[in-house]
Amino acid sequence: MRETTISPSIATGCLFVLAAPSGTGKTSLVNALLAREPGIRLSVSYTTRSPRPGEQEGVHYHFIDDARFQALLEAGEFLEDAHVYGHRYATSAVWLKKQIDAGQDILLEIDWQGAKQVRTLFPDSVQIFVLPPSLVTLRERLEKRGQDASEVITRRLVSVQEEFRHYVDFDYVIINQTFDNAVDDLDAIVRAARLRAPRQRFRQARLLRELMTTTDF
């Protein structure tokens, strides 16, 4: 894998990284957060898998073939890349760096492997892991989606426990038992990250300068 080196700085936009196994409600949480926080932009990843029903090019993913994926990878376009269930996924480093440097908040929805790579290049990224309240609930959610056969779901449940073990690498863990509460938790993390002093120094530079230098009381 070829990595793109990025010099991180906390005095820029916030990079929120949300990871979770399939079926934990990650996408629904993302959509709810974006509705609450219009100042956040969603990073659209690249993938070699085919679109699922309802998915749109450039909205949910950039759908490309293996040859195009490999060409972009070798050109240093990607921040991170991973193989998941036989398909390749990646995030554009060029687009992401431009957005963060401009002070734009970005939400990146990826798996734990991708999050690990992002953590190396963006150590100040805010990393969030979502867990289901139980394996029984997770199976019910996967079955309700109707996208996979029963034997496929069983294999995923076996492998998903390995994914769960990586929660310790993240800054925050949300248990998606009650959806509204999980959205509240996610929004609280976003708001807290935005209020960190180094970022406020960047975002509120004019106000802070006036507060500390004005002599006309």
TIDRENDREN-742542 format. One record per residue: residue in three letters; y, x, z of N, C-alpha, C, O, CB in turn. Coordinates in steps of 0.05 Angstrom, whole numbers, padded with zeros to 5 digits, always signed. Each point is the difference from the previous one (the first is absolute). Glycine has a CB too. Example, Ala and Ser with C-alpha at 12.3 -4.5 7.8 and 13.67 -1.06 7.14 Angstrom:
BEGIN
ALA-00114+00264+00156+00024-00018+00000+00024+00018+00000+00000+00021+00013-00023-00059+00012 SER+00044+00031-00039+00024+00016+00001+00022-00015+00014+00022+00010+00004-00035+00014-00047 
This chain:
BEGIN
MET-00024+00017+00000+00024-00017+00000+00025+00018+00000+00001+00020+00014-00026-00057+00011 ARG+00045+00029-00041+00025+00015-00001+00021-00015+00016+00005-00024-00005-00017+00042-00040 GLU+00024-00005+00064+00020-00013+00017+00028+00008-00009+00005+00022-00009-00037-00023+00047 THR+00051-00018-00034+00028+00006-00006+00014+00006+00027-00001-00016+00019+00001-00015-00060 THR+00012+00054+00043+00014+00008+00024+00027-00014+00003+00016+00001-00018-00040+00043+00017 ILE+00028-00057+00023+00025-00014+00005+00011+00009+00027-00014+00000+00020-00001-00040-00047 SER+00041+00047+00027+00013+00009+00025+00009-00025+00015+00020-00012-00009-00006+00056-00012 PRO-00027-00051+00044+00008-00024+00014+00026+00004+00016+00007+00022+00008-00056-00034-00006 SER+00063-00010+00001+00023-00001+00017+00002-00027+00013-00002-00020-00014+00026+00054-00015 ILE-00019-00035+00055+00001-00025+00013+00026-00015-00007+00002-00025+00004-00030+00043+00033 ALA+00049-00004-00046+00025-00012-00005+00000-00012-00028+00018+00005-00016+00005+00028+00046 THR-00042-00050-00036-00003-00013-00026-00011-00028+00005+00000-00010+00023-00008+00054-00047 GLY-00002-00057+00003-00013-00026+00003-00026+00003+00017-00011+00021+00002+00031-00037-00046 CYS-00028-00007+00055-00025+00000+00015-00024-00005-00019+00002-00017-00018+00023+00000+00058 LEU-00046+00032-00036-00025-00004-00015-00020-00012+00019-00010+00013+00018+00020+00025-00049 PHE-00017-00063+00026-00020-00014+00016-00026+00000-00014-00002-00009-00023+00037-00020+00044 VAL-00056+00039-00008-00027+00001-00012-00018-00019+00014-00005+00002+00024+00012+00046-00037 LEU-00017-00068-00001-00017-00020+00012-00028+00002-00012-00004-00002-00025+00043-00029+00032 ALA-00059+00036+00010-00027+00004-00009-00019-00019+00015+00005-00006+00024+00005+00054-00036 ALA-00031-00057-00001-00019-00018+00012-00023-00004-00018+00003+00001-00025+00033-00024+00051 PRO-00060+00019-00016-00023-00007-00017+00004-00027-00014+00016-00017+00010-00046+00043+00021 SER+00017-00030-00053+00002-00025-00015-00008-00023+00017-00020+00001+00014+00011+00024-00056 GLY+00024-00047+00041-00006-00024+00015+00014-00003+00027-00004-00020+00013-00039+00022-00036 THR+00059+00018+00030+00013-00002+00026+00027-00015-00001+00013-00003+00020-00036+00046-00008 GLY+00031-00051-00036+00025-00014-00003+00024+00017-00006+00022-00008+00004-00041-00025+00027 LYS+00013+00058-00040+00022+00019-00005+00020-00010-00020+00024+00001+00005-00056+00035+00006 THR+00022-00047-00033+00019-00009-00021+00016-00024+00009+00024-00001-00006-00056+00017-00028 SER+00021-00034+00049+00015-00023+00011+00021+00010+00019+00022-00011+00000-00062-00019-00005 LEU+00034+00050+00021+00019+00011+00019+00023+00013-00016+00024-00003+00008-00060+00010+00026 VAL+00030+00007-00055+00020+00013-00016+00019-00021-00012+00025+00003+00002-00057+00035-00012 ASN+00021-00059-00001+00017-00020-00012+00018-00014+00020+00023-00006-00006-00059-00001-00028 ALA+00025+00002+00058+00016-00013+00021+00023+00019+00009+00022-00009+00006-00063-00017+00009 LEU+00035+00052-00012+00020+00019+00008+00022+00002-00021+00024+00000+00008-00058+00025+00018 LEU+00027-00024-00051+00020+00002-00021+00018-00024-00001+00023+00001-00007-00054+00028-00019 ALA+00020-00053+00033+00016-00024+00001+00020+00001+00022+00022-00010-00002-00060-00016-00017 ARG+00030+00039+00042+00018+00002+00023+00021+00023-00004+00023-00003+00008-00060-00015+00021 GLU+00028+00039-00042+00016+00024-00002+00005+00007-00029-00014+00017-00011-00004+00000+00055 PRO+00037-00030-00057+00005+00004-00028+00010+00028-00007+00000+00008-00023+00010-00056+00020 GLY-00002+00063+00023+00009+00028-00005-00022+00020-00004+00005+00023-00007+00034-00034+00034 ILE-00064+00002-00025-00023+00017-00005-00011-00005-00028-00003-00023-00008-00008+00024+00058 ARG+00005+00021-00064-00012-00002-00026-00029+00008+00002-00007+00018+00014+00051-00009-00037 LEU-00061-00023+00008-00029+00006+00000-00006+00020-00022+00008-00003-00023-00019-00043+00041 SER-00003+00067-00010-00009+00020-00020-00024-00011-00015-00019-00009+00012+00036+00047+00017 VAL-00015-00038-00055-00022-00010-00017-00018+00023-00008+00009+00018-00014+00020-00056-00003 SER-00054+00037+00025-00018+00022-00005-00013-00003-00028+00002-00020-00013-00011+00023+00062 TYR-00003+00019-00057-00016+00001-00025-00029-00003+00007-00009+00009+00021+00043+00021-00043 THR-00049-00044+00005-00029-00003+00004-00015-00001-00027+00011-00009-00020-00002-00015+00064 THR-00034+00033-00043-00016-00002-00024-00018-00025+00000-00015-00004-00020+00015+00054+00018 ARG+00001-00066+00022-00016-00025+00000+00014-00021-00016+00024+00001-00006-00043+00011+00051 SER+00004-00033-00052+00011-00022-00016+00015-00019+00019-00006-00001+00023-00031+00005-00057 PRO+00057-00018+00023+00015-00020+00016-00018-00022+00011-00018-00009-00015+00059+00019-00012 ARG-00037-00018+00051-00014-00023+00011+00016-00025-00007+00023+00002-00008-00042+00025+00046 PRO+00006-00050-00035+00014-00025-00007+00027-00002+00015+00001+00002+00024-00045-00024-00033 GLY+00066+00017-00006+00026-00003+00012+00016+00025+00002+00024-00001+00005-00043-00036+00020 GLU+00007+00061-00030+00014+00025+00002+00015+00005-00026-00010-00005-00021-00024+00023+00053 GLN+00059-00007-00029+00017+00005-00023+00006+00030-00002+00004+00014+00020+00016-00060-00016 GLU-00019+00056-00028+00008+00027-00006+00028+00006+00010+00019-00015-00006-00050+00015-00034 GLY+00034+00022+00055+00027+00008+00010+00009-00015+00024+00020+00007+00012-00010+00003-00057 VAL-00025-00030+00054+00006-00015+00024-00019+00007+00022+00008+00008+00022+00011-00046-00050 HIS-00045+00035+00022-00021+00007+00020-00009+00029-00004-00003+00015+00020-00012-00063-00019 TYR+00011+00056-00026-00008+00028-00006+00010+00007-00028+00007-00018-00016-00048+00015+00046 HIS+00040+00029-00036+00002+00009-00028-00029+00005-00008-00013+00019+00009+00060+00002-00004 PHE-00058-00037-00023-00028+00001-00008-00002+00019-00024+00011-00005-00022-00020-00042+00039 ILE-00005+00069-00013-00003+00020-00022-00029+00009-00001-00016-00005+00018+00063+00021-00011 ASP-00055-00003-00030-00027+00010-00002-00003+00027+00012+00019+00013+00008-00024-00040-00050 ASP-00020+00037+00042-00006+00026+00013+00015+00023-00013+00009+00019+00013-00054-00037+00000 ALA+00046+00017-00040+00013+00022-00015+00030+00002+00007+00010+00022+00005-00043-00028-00042 ARG+00046-00017+00038+00029+00000+00007+00004+00009+00029+00019+00014+00007-00011-00051-00040 PHE-00026+00028+00051+00001+00007+00028-00002+00031+00003+00016+00012+00014-00036-00057+00000 GLN+00001+00056-00028-00005+00029+00003+00024+00016-00011+00007+00020+00011-00056-00028-00015 ALA+00061-00002-00018+00023+00013-00012+00024+00000+00020+00013+00021+00003-00029-00034-00049 LEU+00021-00009+00058+00021-00002+00020-00005+00018+00024+00018+00012+00011-00008-00059-00026 LEU-00035+00048+00024-00008+00016+00022+00006+00030-00005+00011+00014+00016-00046-00048-00003 GLU+00026+00043-00037+00004+00028-00007+00029+00007-00005+00008+00023+00003-00053-00024-00023 ALA+00062-00019+00014+00028+00005-00004+00016+00000+00026+00024+00005+00000-00029-00027-00044 GLY-00009+00017+00067+00013+00001+00026+00016-00025+00006+00018+00000+00017-00015+00048-00022 GLU-00010-00070-00008+00014-00026+00004-00006-00012+00027+00017-00014+00011-00018+00007-00060 PHE-00023+00011+00060-00010-00015+00023+00006+00014+00026-00003+00025+00003-00032-00044-00032 LEU+00042+00003+00049+00003+00009+00028-00028+00003+00013-00005+00019+00014+00051-00041-00011 GLU-00062+00002-00008-00027+00000+00011-00018-00015-00020+00009-00016-00016+00008+00017+00064 ASP-00043+00005-00046-00020-00014-00016-00026-00002+00015-00006+00017+00017+00028-00002-00060 ALA-00037-00036+00037-00025-00004+00014-00020-00016-00017+00008-00015-00018+00017+00017+00062 HIS-00051+00002-00038-00021-00016-00012-00008-00021+00021-00006+00006+00023-00011+00032-00052 VAL+00018-00063+00021-00008-00022+00018-00018-00020-00015+00008-00012-00020+00036+00017+00046 TYR-00069-00007-00017-00019-00018-00012-00002+00004-00031-00001-00020-00015+00011-00013+00052 GLY-00011+00058-00045-00004+00006-00028+00024+00000-00018-00002+00004-00024-00042-00023+00031 HIS+00068+00014+00005+00024+00000-00016+00020+00020+00012-00002+00009+00022-00005-00058-00034 ARG+00027+00056-00005+00019+00020+00009+00027-00013+00005+00008-00019-00014-00031+00054-00013 TYR+00037-00026+00048+00026-00011+00007+00019+00023+00005-00009+00022+00009-00013-00063+00012 ALA+00047+00037-00026+00020+00021+00005+00028-00011+00003+00006-00023-00009-00035+00055-00017 THR+00047-00016+00038+00028-00008+00004+00017+00020-00015-00005+00024+00001-00005-00045+00044 SER+00031+00011-00058+00019+00017-00015+00017+00016+00020+00015-00012+00015-00015-00020-00054 ALA-00002+00059+00038+00017+00017+00017+00028+00000-00010+00019+00000+00016-00059+00028-00005 VAL+00044-00028-00037+00026+00002-00012+00017-00024+00007+00023+00003+00010-00042+00023-00048 TRP+00009-00050+00035+00014-00024+00006+00006-00002+00030+00022-00007+00009-00043-00016-00048 LEU+00000+00029+00055+00003-00002+00029+00021+00019+00011+00016-00008+00017-00064-00006-00014 LYS+00048+00038-00011+00019+00020+00009+00029-00009-00007+00018+00003+00017-00053+00034-00022 LYS+00039-00047-00019+00026-00009-00008+00010-00022+00017+00024-00001+00008-00035+00014-00055 GLN-00006-00032+00054+00008-00023+00016+00006+00009+00029+00021-00009+00011-00050-00021-00039 ILE+00012+00046+00040+00004+00009+00027+00026+00017+00003+00015-00003+00019-00065+00002-00012 ASP+00054+00019-00027+00024+00017+00001+00026-00017-00002+00021+00008+00010-00048+00029-00031 ALA+00025-00060+00008+00023-00017-00003+00004-00018+00024+00019-00016+00001-00026+00017-00050 GLY-00010+00001+00069+00003-00016+00025-00014-00027-00001+00004-00016+00017+00039+00039-00011 GLN-00060-00027-00027-00014-00025-00002-00025-00001+00017-00015+00020+00000+00033-00024-00047 ASP-00022-00017+00062-00025-00004+00015-00022-00008-00019+00003-00018-00016+00023+00005+00058 ILE-00049+00026-00039-00023-00006-00017-00025-00006+00017-00005+00013+00020+00025+00018-00056 LEU-00035-00051+00027-00025-00007+00012-00023+00008-00019+00000-00009-00023+00021-00029+00049 LEU-00039+00054-00016-00022+00010-00015-00026-00012+00011-00007+00005+00023+00032+00038-00034 GLU-00039-00058-00006-00025-00013+00008-00023+00015-00012-00005-00002-00024+00028-00043+00027 ILE-00037+00060+00014-00022+00017-00011-00023+00001+00020+00001-00013+00021+00032+00041-00047 ASP-00054-00013+00020-00023+00003+00018+00005+00024+00018+00019+00015-00003-00050-00037-00031 TRP+00012+00026+00053+00004+00022+00020+00000+00028-00013+00013+00018+00010-00035-00048+00024 GLN+00007+00033-00056+00000+00026-00014+00027+00006-00011+00010+00023+00003-00059-00029-00014 GLY+00061-00013-00003+00027+00004-00010+00020+00004+00021+00018+00017-00003-00030-00045-00035 ALA+00009+00014+00060+00019+00003+00023-00001+00028+00011+00020+00012+00008-00026-00060+00003 LYS-00018+00060-00011-00003+00027+00010+00016+00020-00017+00013+00018+00010-00059-00030+00009 GLN+00044+00008-00045+00014+00018-00019+00031-00004+00003+00015+00020-00001-00054-00021-00030 VAL+00047-00024+00034+00029-00005+00003+00010+00013+00026+00023+00010+00001-00027-00053-00027 ARG-00012+00042+00047+00008+00011+00026+00006+00030-00002+00018+00010+00013-00046-00045+00009 THR+00013+00048-00039+00004+00029-00004+00027+00006-00013+00014+00019+00008-00064-00013-00011 LEU+00057-00022-00017+00024+00005-00015+00025-00014+00012+00022+00009-00004-00051-00004-00036 PHE+00025-00027+00054+00021-00015+00013-00007-00003+00030-00007-00022+00008+00019-00003-00051 PRO-00010+00046+00059-00007-00003+00028+00016-00020+00016-00008-00008+00022-00006+00055-00025 ASP+00038-00054-00007+00016-00020+00014-00006-00029-00010+00014-00018+00009+00021+00053-00004 SER-00054-00038-00022-00007-00027-00008-00011-00016+00024-00013+00012+00018+00003+00004-00065 VAL+00014-00042+00047-00009-00017+00022-00026-00012-00009-00001-00017-00019+00048+00006+00034 GLN-00069+00019-00002-00027-00008-00009-00012-00021+00018-00002+00003+00024-00004+00043-00043 ILE-00003-00068+00006-00010-00023+00014-00028-00008-00010-00004-00001-00024+00052-00016+00030 PHE-00066+00012+00012-00027-00007-00007-00006-00028+00010+00007-00007+00023-00022+00055-00021 VAL+00003-00065-00019-00006-00027+00007-00030-00004+00004-00016+00009-00017+00056-00025-00009 LEU-00048+00004+00048-00028-00006+00006-00005-00030+00002+00018-00015+00008-00021+00060+00016 PRO-00021-00054-00030-00007-00028+00004-00008-00005+00030-00006+00020+00013-00009-00024-00061 PRO+00015-00020+00057-00008-00005+00028-00030+00003+00005-00008+00004+00023+00047-00035-00020 SER-00055+00030-00024-00029+00004+00002-00012+00004-00027+00013-00007-00020-00014-00021+00062 LEU-00023+00038-00043-00015+00003-00026-00008-00027-00011-00001-00004-00024-00016+00049+00039 VAL+00012-00064+00003-00007-00027-00008+00024-00013-00015-00004-00011-00022-00028+00006+00061 THR+00055+00008-00028+00024-00010-00013+00005+00013-00027+00008-00012-00019+00012+00002+00064 LEU-00024+00037-00045+00004+00014-00025-00019-00010-00022+00009-00003-00023+00006+00043+00049 ARG-00040-00044-00019-00019-00010-00020+00009-00028-00010-00002-00005-00024-00036+00031+00045 GLU+00046-00043-00003+00009-00027-00008+00024+00002-00019+00001-00016-00020-00017-00002+00064 ARG+00034+00036-00039+00023+00003-00018-00008+00010-00028+00010-00009-00020+00019+00018+00060 LEU-00047+00010-00040-00010+00011-00026-00015-00021-00016+00004-00002-00024-00007+00047+00045 GLU-00013-00061-00007-00014-00022-00014+00019-00021-00010-00004-00011-00021-00036+00019+00051 LYS+00060-00014-00015+00020-00021-00007+00015+00008-00025+00008-00017-00016-00003+00004+00064 ARG+00000+00039-00052+00014+00009-00024-00016-00006-00026+00012-00005-00021+00009+00041+00048 GLY-00047-00036-00024-00017-00007-00023+00000+00021-00023-00005-00008-00023+00013-00039+00035 GLN-00002+00072-00006+00003+00020-00020-00025+00018-00002-00004+00013-00021+00053-00014+00028 ASP-00066+00001+00013-00024+00017+00001-00025-00015+00007+00001-00020+00015+00029+00058-00003 ALA-00053-00029-00022-00025-00011+00007-00007+00007+00028+00011+00018+00012-00026-00016-00060 SER-00004-00017+00060-00007+00003+00028-00010+00029+00006+00007+00011+00020-00019-00059-00018 GLU-00004+00059-00021-00011+00027+00005+00022+00021-00001-00001+00020+00013-00042-00035-00033 VAL+00064+00010+00003+00022+00018-00001+00016+00000+00026+00008+00020+00010-00005-00027-00060 ILE+00001-00017+00061+00014-00003+00025-00015+00014+00023+00012+00013+00017+00007-00057-00033 THR-00045+00042+00015-00016+00013+00021+00003+00030-00002+00003+00013+00021-00036-00050-00022 ARG+00033+00048-00023+00004+00029-00003+00028+00008+00010+00003+00022+00012-00035-00021-00051 ARG+00051-00017+00033+00027+00007+00009+00003+00000+00030+00013+00016+00012+00004-00036-00054 LEU-00031+00001+00055+00001-00001+00029-00013+00024+00013+00009+00009+00022-00010-00059-00025 VAL-00019+00061-00010-00013+00024+00010+00019+00024-00002+00003+00015+00019-00048-00033-00032 SER+00059+00020-00010+00018+00023-00004+00027-00003+00015+00013+00019+00006-00035-00012-00050 VAL+00029-00032+00049+00026-00005+00012+00002+00011+00029+00022+00006+00009-00018-00047-00038 GLN-00027+00043+00042+00001+00010+00028+00009+00030+00000+00012+00009+00019-00048-00042-00006 GLU+00029+00047-00034+00010+00028-00003+00030+00000-00003+00014+00018+00010-00058-00004-00030 GLU+00054-00033+00005+00029-00002-00004+00014-00006+00027+00021+00011+00005-00028-00027-00052 PHE-00005-00001+00063+00012-00007+00026+00005+00024+00017+00020+00001+00015-00043-00045-00017 ARG+00006+00064+00000+00002+00024+00017+00026+00016-00005+00008+00016+00017-00058-00014-00016 HIS+00063-00007-00023+00024+00015-00007+00025-00012+00012+00022+00011-00005-00044+00003-00037 TYR+00020-00035+00058+00024-00012+00012+00014+00020+00018+00025-00002+00003-00047-00043-00005 VAL+00008+00064+00013+00012+00019+00019+00020+00018-00014+00016+00013+00014-00058-00014+00013 ASP+00041+00003-00054+00019+00017-00014+00027-00013-00005+00018+00013-00010-00058+00009-00011 PHE+00042-00048+00027+00024-00015-00006+00019-00002+00024-00008+00003+00023-00018-00028-00058 ASP+00051+00019+00029+00020-00003+00021-00003-00027+00015+00004-00001+00025+00027+00030-00051 TYR-00038-00050+00011-00002-00027+00012-00025-00013-00010-00010+00005-00022+00060-00009+00025 VAL-00061-00014+00014-00024-00016-00007+00006-00029+00005+00008-00007+00023-00039+00046-00012 ILE+00028-00056-00031+00004-00028+00003-00027-00015-00003-00015+00005-00019+00062-00001+00000 ILE-00053-00021+00038-00024-00017-00001+00008-00026-00013+00015-00016+00012-00036+00038+00029 ASN+00011-00028-00064+00008-00024-00014-00018-00024+00008-00018-00008-00015+00035+00036-00024 GLN-00013-00037+00063-00015-00023+00010+00015-00026-00006-00011-00019-00011-00009+00047+00048 THR+00045-00029-00029+00018-00022-00007+00021+00010-00019+00015+00018+00007-00023-00041+00038 PHE+00008+00012-00070+00016+00012-00021+00030+00002+00008+00012+00021-00005-00045-00040-00028 ASP+00044-00002+00044+00029+00000+00006+00006+00022+00020+00021+00013-00002-00018-00062-00006 ASN-00020+00053+00028+00004+00021+00020-00002+00028-00013+00015+00018+00006-00033-00048+00029 ALA+00000+00032-00054-00003+00026-00014+00024+00006-00017+00009+00023-00001-00058-00029+00000 VAL+00061-00014-00011+00025+00004-00016+00022+00008+00019+00016+00018-00007-00031-00052-00027 ASP+00017+00021+00057+00021+00008+00020-00003+00029+00008+00019+00014+00002-00018-00062+00014 ASP-00026+00056-00011-00005+00028+00008+00008+00019-00022+00013+00021+00005-00051-00036+00024 LEU+00032+00009-00054+00007+00017-00022+00030+00002-00003+00011+00021-00005-00054-00033-00018 ASP+00056-00011+00025+00030+00000-00002+00013+00016+00022+00020+00013-00004-00023-00058-00018 ALA-00009+00043+00046+00011+00015+00023-00002+00031-00005+00019+00014+00007-00032-00052+00024 ILE-00008+00046-00043-00004+00029-00007+00021+00009-00020+00012+00021+00003-00061-00025+00006 VAL+00054-00013-00029+00020+00006-00020+00028+00003+00012+00014+00019-00006-00043-00043-00028 ARG+00036+00005+00050+00027-00001+00012+00004+00024+00019+00021+00012+00000-00021-00062-00004 ALA-00021+00057+00019+00002+00023+00018+00003+00026-00015+00016+00017+00008-00044-00041+00025 ALA+00014+00027-00055+00002+00025-00016+00027+00003-00012+00011+00022-00001-00059-00025-00009 ARG+00060-00019+00002+00027+00001-00012+00021+00008+00020+00021+00010-00007-00035-00045-00025 LEU+00009+00030+00058+00020+00005+00021-00003+00027+00013+00015+00006+00018-00014-00054-00010 ARG-00019+00065-00018-00002+00026+00011+00026+00016-00004+00012-00002-00022-00062+00002+00014 ALA+00058+00015+00028+00026+00013-00001+00005+00017-00025+00021-00002-00012-00023+00002+00061 PRO-00017+00017-00058+00006+00016-00024+00005-00017-00024+00017+00007-00017-00046+00028+00036 ARG+00015-00058-00022+00006-00017-00023+00026-00015+00003+00014-00005-00020-00063+00000+00013 GLN+00056-00003+00031+00025-00013+00004+00023+00019-00005+00022-00008-00010-00043-00022+00044 ARG+00017+00055-00029+00021+00021-00006+00005+00000-00030+00023+00005-00008-00038+00022+00048 PHE-00005-00031-00056+00003-00001-00029+00011-00027-00009+00019+00000-00017-00057+00033+00012 ARG+00028-00055+00015+00007-00026-00010+00027-00010+00010+00014-00015-00013-00063+00005+00010 GLN+00055+00018+00027+00025-00009+00013+00020+00023+00002+00015+00002+00019-00040-00036+00007 ALA+00025+00052-00045+00016+00024+00001+00030-00006+00003+00014+00012+00017-00048+00011-00045 ARG+00044-00042+00013+00029-00007+00002+00007-00011+00027+00020+00009+00012-00020-00018-00061 LEU-00016-00010+00059+00006-00011+00026-00001+00021+00022+00018+00001+00017-00037-00045-00032 LEU-00001+00060+00015-00003+00021+00021+00023+00020-00001+00010+00009+00020-00060-00015-00022 ARG+00059+00013-00022+00022+00018-00003+00026-00012+00011+00015+00013+00014-00037+00007-00055 GLU+00026-00046+00035+00024-00013+00011-00001-00002+00030+00020+00004+00014-00016-00030-00056 LEU-00028+00019+00053-00003-00003+00029+00006+00026+00015+00010-00001+00023-00044-00035-00031 MET+00027+00058-00004+00003+00026+00014+00025+00015-00007+00005+00021+00013-00054-00020-00013 THR+00064-00010-00020+00024+00016-00007+00026-00016+00002+00021+00012+00000-00050+00014-00030 THR+00028-00052+00031+00024-00017+00001+00015+00006+00026-00012-00001+00022-00009-00035-00050 THR+00047+00040+00026+00017+00005+00024+00020-00022+00005+00013-00001+00021-00019+00050-00029 ASP+00008-00068-00011+00019-00022+00002-00014-00023+00014-00013-00016-00012+00038+00031-00029 PHE-00021-00016+00068-00012-00021+00016+00019-00023+00004-00006-00019+00013-00022+00053+00010 
